[in-house]
Amino acid sequence: MALSFPRTGGILDEFFSPFFTPGFPDVTREFSRALGPIEGGAGQLATRGMPVDVVEKENAFDVKADIPGVKKEDIKVTVDKDVLRINVEQSQEKKDEGEEEGRKWHRYERSSSFVGRALRMPEAANLDGIKARYENGVLVLDVPKREMKKEEQAKRITVG
């Protein structure tokens, strides 16, 4: 999310003009940076969600989740009864140190993010046979279908 303050001209611009002169910090850029996610950091995951597609084929269900920019180790796929869960949790630590005009400064930023989806799968899904792969930012789950017993035809019982 980028935040900016448009300059429209007029009396307000004249009032704020000292703040936009060279040598004075760009307040809008710093404010936008403070409110936005850390560049390249885990915070971006939490803001974008996880789009998921489920396609039924003759013998299987294909589940595709778009989660670019994460490591395979951060992805957790679990099954509980008929619910398939895809969770991604990332954490990151960034250290920044420096010295300027005789002052030392240290900055340690820690961020973590979590995004997850839960899908109730149909009765025909064989959740014990799921195969998963992660390629080019897309998690692909192959969920085979189980053989369903054909329902027996209704029997007619004669009343005696």
TATA-V872675 format. One record per residue. N is the residue number from 1. PHI is phi in whole degrees, 0 to 359 (NA if undefined). Layout:
N:PHI / N:PHI
This chain:
1:NA / 2:258 / 3:244 / 4:218 / 5:248 / 6:291 / 7:257 / 8:256 / 9:91 / 10:102 / 11:295 / 12:293 / 13:298 / 14:296 / 15:294 / 16:271 / 17:303 / 18:299 / 19:282 / 20:251 / 21:276 / 22:301 / 23:95 / 24:266 / 25:301 / 26:284 / 27:296 / 28:294 / 29:295 / 30:294 / 31:294 / 32:297 / 33:295 / 34:291 / 35:275 / 36:274 / 37:290 / 38:293 / 39:299 / 40:70 / 41:264 / 42:291 / 43:298 / 44:292 / 45:297 / 46:292 / 47:272 / 48:253 / 49:76 / 50:220 / 51:291 / 52:229 / 53:244 / 54:236 / 55:238 / 56:266 / 57:246 / 58:298 / 59:245 / 60:199 / 61:246 / 62:254 / 63:245 / 64:237 / 65:237 / 66:274 / 67:219 / 68:289 / 69:82 / 70:246 / 71:273 / 72:303 / 73:292 / 74:275 / 75:265 / 76:233 / 77:246 / 78:228 / 79:232 / 80:226 / 81:58 / 82:252 / 83:252 / 84:260 / 85:244 / 86:240 / 87:236 / 88:230 / 89:231 / 90:235 / 91:222 / 92:213 / 93:233 / 94:234 / 95:250 / 96:217 / 97:226 / 98:190 / 99:225 / 100:213 / 101:51 / 102:78 / 103:246 / 104:264 / 105:224 / 106:228 / 107:223 / 108:238 / 109:245 / 110:241 / 111:221 / 112:215 / 113:215 / 114:217 / 115:216 / 116:208 / 117:223 / 118:236 / 119:236 / 120:278 / 121:269 / 122:292 / 123:300 / 124:286 / 125:283 / 126:267 / 127:286 / 128:277 / 129:252 / 130:291 / 131:240 / 132:237 / 133:213 / 134:234 / 135:222 / 136:51 / 137:82 / 138:237 / 139:271 / 140:244 / 141:246 / 142:260 / 143:250 / 144:290 / 145:268 / 146:268 / 147:287 / 148:266 / 149:288 / 150:292 / 151:295 / 152:293 / 153:291 / 154:295 / 155:264 / 156:266 / 157:251 / 158:277 / 159:268 / 160:260
